[in-house]
Amino acid sequence: MNLRSLKQLQFRYKLNSLKSFVSLFLAGICLSVSVTACSGVNQSNSSSSTSATAKPQNVELTLVSFAVTRDAYKAIIPKFSEKWKQEHNQTITFRQSYGGSGSQTRAVIDGLSADIVHLALALDTQKIEKAGLIQPGWEKEVANNGIVSKSVAVLVTREGNPKNIKTWSDLSKEGVKLITADPKTSGVARWNFLALWNSAIKTDADEAKAVEFVSQVYKNVPILTKDAREATDAFFKQGQGDALVNYENEIILAQQKGLKVNYIIPDVNISIDNPIAVVDKNVDKHGNREVAEAFVKYLFTAEAQQEFAKVGFRPVDETLAQTKELANQYPTVKMLSTVQDLGGWNTVQQKFFADGAIFDQIQAKIQR
């Protein structure tokens, strides 16, 4: 091999080496960029995933309930909030609204953004369901068909009971003035009406006689108040009437606040059942379903039921109800009916409280 050929061979070798180096260098750059890009995607996904699954430090719940539950929730809410904070490291802020059950129902349907509703009667909860805010089957989602508090109807009389009022039938006597709210505007008053009707049916009256009896009682009502609280004020503060029909729990609470009350629990009575439900559309919008459902579940525990019992509600926890203290406080009612015995709320509403139904007929008859 001559000198020229040797130099050409060396040149080609160097050129090939340089090309190999450049190729490797460029490949290394591409790989580096590729790894960095992948790493960036992974970091972004990891951050996004963490952000999506991490619980916020604070969560808000809106509870909408009928007026007479307020005192129970004063004790229940702090207990649940503390328990949740310890177990989940979240602080719960409760927004609360209390009022007449019918008014609260309309407010929720009209836009009051409730996460949980605790109302005086299932009919009101069903109205919110029909408005598309609560999914059907809500009463099966929790214990006791959704009934979280209950009471019975009582007859409150003046001191010494001068009109000798002892039973429902005594309210129909001439000269007796009864104070009660309007069933068209008050959930409590609907229970009062059903207690009267049930008392007639359970004493072997047919429907015609039941209508006659209830008509006579409402003829003795000088004024129908808007809700139960107004009826209570009219009786106690304004001195109207000889008797008042109200929830047992409302009267027990009045006693606890120092008011002297004379009352009778009629042997024939109706179980005043108050349901609770999660407002599905709102909790899904607010992203607080887990907390809302946990709170509703907590309300059925012995700890929460004890707080309801302290302010006059009969516990729905039968084990708790049979303890000596509560059995003495809440004596057994001999003949206790439920709204289901009268056909359920849909039947009751159409039969008694719809426009032109029995209550309106009674009102027209007595020309109120």
C-alpha positions as CSV (number, residue, x, y, z in Angstrom):
1,M,0.0,0.0,0.0
2,N,1.5,3.3,-1.0
3,L,1.5,6.4,1.2
4,R,-1.4,8.1,-0.5
5,S,-3.7,5.0,0.0
6,L,-2.7,4.9,3.6
7,K,-3.7,8.5,4.2
8,Q,-7.1,8.0,2.5
9,L,-7.8,5.0,4.7
10,Q,-6.9,7.0,7.9
11,F,-9.2,9.8,6.7
12,R,-12.1,7.5,6.2
13,Y,-11.6,5.9,9.6
14,K,-11.6,9.3,11.3
15,L,-14.7,10.4,9.4
16,N,-16.6,7.3,10.3
17,S,-15.6,7.8,14.0
18,L,-16.8,11.3,13.9
19,K,-20.1,10.3,12.4
20,S,-20.5,7.6,15.0
21,F,-19.8,10.1,17.8
22,V,-22.2,12.7,16.3
23,S,-24.9,10.0,15.9
24,L,-24.4,8.9,19.5
25,F,-24.5,12.5,20.7
26,L,-27.7,13.3,18.9
27,A,-29.3,10.0,20.1
28,G,-28.3,10.9,23.6
29,I,-29.9,14.4,23.3
30,C,-33.1,12.9,21.9
31,L,-33.2,10.3,24.7
32,S,-32.6,13.0,27.3
33,V,-35.4,15.1,25.9
34,S,-37.7,12.1,25.7
35,V,-37.1,11.1,29.3
36,T,-37.6,14.7,30.4
37,A,-40.8,14.9,28.5
38,C,-42.1,11.7,30.0
39,S,-41.0,12.7,33.4
40,G,-42.8,16.0,33.0
41,V,-46.0,14.2,32.0
42,N,-45.7,11.8,34.9
43,Q,-45.2,14.6,37.3
44,S,-48.1,16.5,35.9
45,N,-50.4,13.4,36.1
46,S,-49.2,12.7,39.6
47,S,-49.9,16.2,40.8
48,S,-53.3,16.2,39.1
49,S,-54.2,12.9,40.7
50,T,-53.1,14.0,44.1
51,S,-55.1,17.2,43.7
52,A,-58.2,15.3,42.6
53,T,-58.1,12.8,45.5
54,A,-56.9,15.0,48.4
55,K,-59.6,16.0,50.8
56,P,-60.0,19.7,51.4
57,Q,-59.2,20.9,54.9
58,N,-62.6,22.5,55.3
59,V,-66.1,21.3,54.3
60,E,-69.4,23.0,54.5
61,L,-72.8,21.4,55.1
62,T,-76.2,23.1,54.9
63,L,-78.9,21.6,57.2
64,V,-82.5,22.6,56.7
65,S,-84.9,21.5,59.4
66,F,-88.3,22.2,61.1
67,A,-88.2,24.7,63.9
68,V,-88.5,22.5,67.0
69,T,-85.3,20.5,66.2
70,R,-83.0,23.4,66.8
71,D,-82.2,22.7,70.4
72,A,-81.3,19.1,69.7
73,Y,-78.9,20.1,66.9
74,K,-77.2,22.6,69.2
75,A,-75.8,19.6,71.0
76,I,-75.5,17.1,68.1
77,I,-73.6,19.2,65.6
78,P,-70.6,20.0,67.8
79,K,-70.3,16.3,68.8
80,F,-70.3,15.1,65.2
81,S,-67.9,17.9,64.1
82,E,-65.4,17.0,66.7
83,K,-65.6,13.3,65.9
84,W,-65.2,13.9,62.2
85,K,-62.2,16.2,62.8
86,Q,-60.5,13.5,64.8
87,E,-61.2,10.8,62.3
88,H,-60.8,12.7,59.0
89,N,-58.8,15.8,59.8
90,Q,-61.5,18.0,58.3
91,T,-63.2,21.0,59.8
92,I,-66.9,21.1,59.1
93,T,-68.8,24.3,59.0
94,F,-72.6,23.9,59.3
95,R,-75.0,26.4,57.8
96,Q,-78.4,25.9,59.5
97,S,-81.9,27.0,58.7
98,Y,-85.0,26.3,60.9
99,G,-88.6,27.1,60.3
100,G,-92.1,25.6,59.6
101,S,-91.7,22.3,57.7
102,G,-93.9,23.5,54.8
103,S,-92.0,26.8,54.5
104,Q,-88.7,25.0,54.6
105,T,-89.8,22.6,51.9
106,R,-90.8,25.4,49.6
107,A,-87.6,27.2,50.2
108,V,-85.5,24.2,49.2
109,I,-87.5,23.7,46.1
110,D,-87.1,27.4,45.3
111,G,-83.3,27.3,45.6
112,L,-82.3,27.1,49.3
113,S,-79.2,24.9,48.7
114,A,-79.8,22.3,51.5
115,D,-77.5,19.3,51.7
116,I,-79.7,17.6,54.3
117,V,-83.4,18.1,55.1
118,H,-85.0,17.0,58.4
119,L,-88.7,17.7,58.0
120,A,-91.9,17.2,60.0
121,L,-93.5,14.7,57.7
122,A,-92.5,12.5,54.8
123,L,-95.0,14.3,52.5
124,D,-92.7,17.4,52.5
125,T,-89.6,15.2,51.7
126,Q,-91.6,13.7,48.8
127,K,-92.3,17.1,47.4
128,I,-88.5,17.8,47.2
129,E,-88.1,14.4,45.6
130,K,-90.7,15.2,43.0
131,A,-88.9,18.5,42.3
132,G,-85.9,16.3,41.2
133,L,-83.6,17.2,44.1
134,I,-83.7,13.9,46.0
135,Q,-83.4,10.5,44.3
136,P,-86.3,8.0,44.8
137,G,-85.7,5.4,47.5
138,W,-84.2,7.9,49.9
139,E,-86.1,6.4,52.8
140,K,-84.3,3.1,52.2
141,E,-80.8,4.6,52.3
142,V,-80.6,4.8,56.1
143,A,-82.1,3.1,59.1
144,N,-85.7,3.1,60.2
145,N,-87.1,4.1,56.8
146,G,-85.5,7.5,57.2
147,I,-87.5,8.4,60.4
148,V,-84.9,10.0,62.7
149,S,-87.1,11.6,65.3
150,K,-90.7,11.1,66.5
151,S,-93.2,12.3,68.9
152,V,-96.9,12.0,69.7
153,A,-99.8,14.5,70.0
154,V,-100.7,15.9,73.4
155,L,-103.6,17.9,74.9
156,V,-102.4,20.9,76.8
157,T,-104.9,22.5,79.2
158,R,-105.1,25.5,81.6
159,E,-103.9,25.0,85.1
160,G,-106.4,22.9,87.0
161,N,-108.0,21.8,83.8
162,P,-111.2,23.8,84.4
163,K,-113.0,22.5,81.3
164,N,-112.2,18.9,82.4
165,I,-110.5,18.0,79.0
166,K,-109.2,14.4,79.1
167,T,-109.7,12.9,75.7
168,W,-110.0,13.9,72.1
169,S,-113.8,13.8,72.3
170,D,-113.8,16.5,74.9
171,L,-112.5,18.9,72.3
172,S,-115.9,18.8,70.5
173,K,-117.9,19.9,73.5
174,E,-119.8,23.2,73.3
175,G,-117.9,26.0,75.0
176,V,-114.4,24.5,74.6
177,K,-112.0,26.7,72.7
178,L,-109.1,24.8,71.0
179,I,-105.9,26.4,69.7
180,T,-104.2,24.6,66.7
181,A,-102.4,25.6,63.5
182,D,-103.8,25.4,60.0
183,P,-103.1,22.1,58.3
184,K,-102.8,23.8,54.9
185,T,-99.7,25.7,56.1
186,S,-98.3,23.6,59.0
187,G,-96.9,20.1,59.1
188,V,-97.6,19.9,62.8
189,A,-101.2,20.8,62.2
190,R,-101.6,18.0,59.7
191,W,-100.5,15.6,62.4
192,N,-103.0,17.2,64.8
193,F,-105.8,16.7,62.3
194,L,-104.8,13.1,61.7
195,A,-104.7,12.5,65.5
196,L,-108.3,13.7,65.7
197,W,-109.5,11.7,62.7
198,N,-107.7,8.6,64.0
199,S,-109.3,8.9,67.4
200,A,-112.7,8.8,65.8
201,I,-112.0,5.9,63.6
202,K,-110.4,3.9,66.4
203,T,-113.5,4.4,68.5
204,D,-115.6,2.6,65.9
205,A,-116.9,5.7,64.1
206,D,-117.5,5.4,60.4
207,E,-116.1,8.1,58.0
208,A,-119.3,10.2,58.1
209,K,-119.2,10.3,61.9
210,A,-115.5,11.0,61.8
211,V,-116.1,14.0,59.6
212,E,-118.9,15.2,61.9
213,F,-116.7,14.9,65.0
214,V,-113.7,16.6,63.4
215,S,-116.0,19.4,62.1
216,Q,-117.3,20.1,65.6
217,V,-113.7,20.2,66.9
218,Y,-112.6,22.8,64.3
219,K,-115.8,24.8,64.9
220,N,-114.3,25.2,68.4
221,V,-111.1,26.7,67.0
222,P,-111.3,30.5,67.2
223,I,-108.3,31.1,64.9
224,L,-106.0,28.8,62.8
225,T,-102.4,30.0,63.3
226,K,-99.8,29.7,60.5
227,D,-97.6,27.2,62.4
228,A,-97.2,25.3,65.6
229,R,-95.0,27.9,67.2
230,E,-97.6,30.6,66.7
231,A,-100.3,28.3,68.1
232,T,-98.1,27.8,71.2
233,D,-97.6,31.6,71.6
234,A,-101.3,32.2,71.2
235,F,-102.1,29.7,74.0
236,F,-99.3,30.6,76.5
237,K,-98.4,34.2,75.8
238,Q,-101.7,35.6,74.6
239,G,-103.9,33.4,76.9
240,Q,-106.2,32.2,74.1
241,G,-108.1,29.0,74.3
242,D,-108.9,26.3,76.8
243,A,-106.7,23.6,75.1
244,L,-103.8,23.3,72.7
245,V,-102.9,20.4,70.6
246,N,-99.2,20.1,70.0
247,Y,-96.2,17.8,69.8
248,E,-95.2,16.2,73.1
249,N,-91.6,17.3,72.4
250,E,-92.6,20.9,72.1
251,I,-94.3,20.8,75.4
252,I,-91.5,19.0,77.2
253,L,-89.1,21.6,75.8
254,A,-91.3,24.4,77.1
255,Q,-91.2,22.7,80.6
256,Q,-87.5,22.6,80.5
257,K,-87.4,26.3,79.8
258,G,-89.4,27.0,83.0
259,L,-92.9,27.1,81.7
260,K,-95.5,25.4,83.8
261,V,-97.5,23.1,81.6
262,N,-100.5,20.8,82.2
263,Y,-100.9,18.2,79.5
264,I,-102.4,14.8,78.8
265,I,-101.2,12.1,76.4
266,P,-104.3,10.5,75.0
267,D,-104.4,6.7,74.9
268,V,-105.5,6.8,71.3
269,N,-102.7,8.6,69.4
270,I,-100.7,8.8,66.3
271,S,-96.9,8.4,65.9
272,I,-95.6,11.8,64.6
273,D,-92.7,10.6,62.4
274,N,-90.0,13.0,61.1
275,P,-87.8,11.9,58.2
276,I,-84.3,12.9,57.2
277,A,-82.8,12.8,53.7
278,V,-79.7,13.8,51.8
279,V,-80.5,16.2,49.0
280,D,-78.7,14.3,46.2
281,K,-78.5,17.1,43.6
282,N,-77.0,19.5,46.0
283,V,-74.4,17.3,47.7
284,D,-73.2,16.2,44.3
285,K,-72.9,19.8,43.2
286,H,-71.1,20.7,46.4
287,G,-68.9,17.6,46.5
288,N,-69.7,16.8,50.2
289,R,-71.8,13.6,49.9
290,E,-69.4,11.6,52.1
291,V,-69.8,14.0,55.0
292,A,-73.5,14.5,54.5
293,E,-74.2,10.8,54.5
294,A,-72.0,10.3,57.5
295,F,-73.8,13.0,59.5
296,V,-77.2,11.4,58.6
297,K,-75.9,8.0,59.7
298,Y,-74.6,9.5,63.0
299,L,-78.1,10.9,63.8
300,F,-79.3,7.3,64.3
301,T,-76.6,6.5,66.9
302,A,-77.4,6.2,70.6
303,E,-75.3,9.3,71.2
304,A,-77.3,11.5,68.9
305,Q,-80.7,9.9,69.8
306,Q,-79.9,10.7,73.4
307,E,-79.7,14.4,72.5
308,F,-83.1,14.2,70.7
309,A,-84.6,12.6,73.7
310,K,-83.2,15.3,76.0
311,V,-85.3,17.9,74.2
312,G,-88.5,15.9,74.1
313,F,-88.3,13.6,71.1
314,R,-89.1,9.9,71.6
315,P,-86.0,7.9,70.5
316,V,-86.2,5.8,67.4
317,D,-83.5,3.5,68.9
318,E,-85.7,0.9,70.7
319,T,-82.8,-0.2,72.9
320,L,-82.4,3.4,74.1
321,A,-86.2,3.8,74.4
322,Q,-86.4,0.9,76.8
323,T,-83.9,2.2,79.3
324,K,-85.5,3.0,82.7
325,E,-84.9,6.8,82.4
326,L,-86.5,7.2,79.0
327,A,-89.2,4.6,79.5
328,N,-90.4,6.7,82.5
329,Q,-90.1,10.0,80.6
330,Y,-92.0,8.6,77.5
331,P,-94.8,6.3,78.6
332,T,-96.1,3.8,76.2
333,V,-99.2,4.8,74.2
334,K,-101.8,2.1,74.3
335,M,-103.3,2.6,70.8
336,L,-100.6,4.2,68.6
337,S,-101.3,4.4,64.9
338,T,-99.0,5.5,62.0
339,V,-99.7,7.4,58.8
340,Q,-99.3,4.1,57.0
341,D,-102.4,2.8,58.9
342,L,-104.3,5.6,57.2
343,G,-103.1,4.7,53.7
344,G,-99.7,6.6,53.6
345,W,-99.0,10.2,52.8
346,N,-100.1,10.3,49.2
347,T,-103.5,8.9,50.2
348,V,-103.8,11.2,53.2
349,Q,-102.8,14.3,51.2
350,Q,-105.4,13.7,48.5
351,K,-108.1,12.6,51.0
352,F,-107.7,15.3,53.6
353,F,-105.5,18.3,52.6
354,A,-105.7,18.7,48.8
355,D,-107.8,21.6,47.5
356,G,-111.5,20.7,47.9
357,A,-110.7,17.7,50.1
358,I,-112.1,16.9,53.5
359,F,-110.4,19.7,55.4
360,D,-111.6,22.3,52.9
361,Q,-115.1,20.8,53.1
362,I,-115.0,21.1,56.9
363,Q,-113.9,24.7,56.7
364,A,-116.7,25.5,54.2
365,K,-119.2,23.8,56.5
366,I,-118.3,25.9,59.5
367,Q,-117.9,29.0,57.3
368,R,-114.4,30.0,58.3
